[in-house]
Amino acid sequence: MSLARDLQASAWDAECRHDLDGLLSHFLPDATFHASGQPANQGHAAIRRLTEDFYRSFPELEVDILGEWGDGDTRAVIEFRARLKDPQGNRFALQGVNVVEIEDGKFKTVRSYEEAPMPD
């Protein structure tokens, strides 16, 4: 496996367990996260708020990596499938890609492009 794939898998593992500190440890302190259709979120505090908002909408999450393209050490595209559950118990699925830049073994930039969640 590549550094990018390992880093992304570990970050999603922390996110799925709601381990925000563990998730943020995968990002440089001034990292930028671009979520689909939203303004850029820069720094740990902004990424934490974004993730907390996501947890309110979808408190349960599972993610599978479907593929990877790129050099694997400094940049890559990670294709994924996510299964989500909202607070009312409705289940959704979506697919997307994260375009990641890595510096010093951590995410410098993540650009997430995903489909709208569909009933699962």
C-alpha positions in Angstrom: 0.0 0.0 0.0 1.0 3.6 -0.5 1.4 6.3 2.1 -1.7 8.1 0.7 -3.9 5.0 1.0 -2.6 4.1 4.4 -3.1 7.7 5.7 -6.6 7.9 4.2 -7.6 4.5 5.6 -6.3 5.4 9.1 -8.1 8.8 9.0 -11.4 7.2 8.0 -11.0 4.6 10.7 -10.7 7.4 13.3 -13.6 9.3 11.7 -15.8 6.3 11.8 -15.1 5.8 15.5 -15.8 9.5 16.1 -12.2 10.0 17.3 -11.8 13.7 16.3 -8.3 14.1 17.9 -7.2 10.9 16.1 -8.7 12.2 12.8 -7.0 15.6 13.2 -3.6 13.9 13.9 -3.6 13.0 10.2 -3.7 16.7 9.1 -1.0 19.3 9.3 -2.0 22.1 11.7 -2.7 24.5 8.8 -4.2 21.9 6.4 -7.1 22.8 4.2 -10.1 20.5 3.6 -12.4 21.3 0.7 -15.7 19.5 1.1 -18.0 19.2 -2.0 -20.0 22.4 -2.5 -18.7 24.1 0.7 -16.1 26.8 1.4 -12.6 25.7 2.2 -11.9 24.8 5.9 -8.4 25.6 7.0 -6.7 24.4 10.2 -7.7 21.9 12.8 -10.4 24.0 14.4 -12.3 24.4 11.1 -11.9 20.8 10.2 -13.1 19.8 13.6 -16.2 22.0 13.2 -16.9 20.6 9.8 -16.6 17.0 11.1 -18.8 17.7 14.1 -21.5 19.1 11.8 -21.2 16.0 9.6 -21.7 13.8 12.7 -24.9 15.6 13.6 -26.3 14.8 10.1 -24.8 11.3 9.9 -23.8 9.8 13.3 -22.9 6.5 11.7 -20.4 6.0 8.9 -18.5 3.2 7.2 -16.1 3.8 4.4 -14.4 1.5 1.9 -11.5 2.4 -0.4 -12.3 1.3 -4.0 -9.1 2.5 -5.7 -6.1 4.9 -5.8 -4.3 6.8 -8.5 -1.2 9.0 -8.2 2.3 8.8 -6.9 1.1 7.6 -3.5 3.7 9.5 -1.5 2.8 13.2 -2.0 -0.4 13.2 -3.9 -3.2 10.8 -4.9 -6.8 10.4 -5.8 -8.6 8.0 -3.5 -12.0 6.6 -4.7 -14.4 5.6 -1.9 -17.8 4.3 -1.1 -19.5 5.4 2.2 -22.5 4.1 4.0 -24.2 6.6 6.2 -27.0 6.5 8.8 -28.9 9.6 9.9 -30.3 10.3 13.3 -33.7 8.9 12.3 -32.2 5.6 11.3 -32.3 6.2 7.5 -29.5 4.6 5.6 -27.7 6.2 2.6 -24.8 5.3 0.3 -22.5 7.5 -1.8 -19.4 7.3 -3.8 -16.7 9.9 -4.4 -13.1 10.7 -4.6 -10.6 12.6 -2.3 -7.8 14.4 -4.0 -5.0 14.5 -1.4 -1.7 16.3 -1.0 0.7 15.0 1.6 3.6 16.7 3.3 5.7 15.3 6.2 3.4 12.3 6.3 0.2 14.2 6.9 -2.5 15.7 4.8 -1.7 19.2 3.5 -4.8 19.5 1.4 -7.9 17.3 0.9 -10.5 18.0 -1.8 -13.5 15.8 -1.4 -15.9 15.3 -4.4 -18.8 13.1 -3.8 -22.3 12.1 -5.1 -25.4 13.2 -3.2 -26.3 10.5 -0.6 -28.9 8.1 -2.0 -31.2 5.8 0.0 -29.5 2.5 0.7 
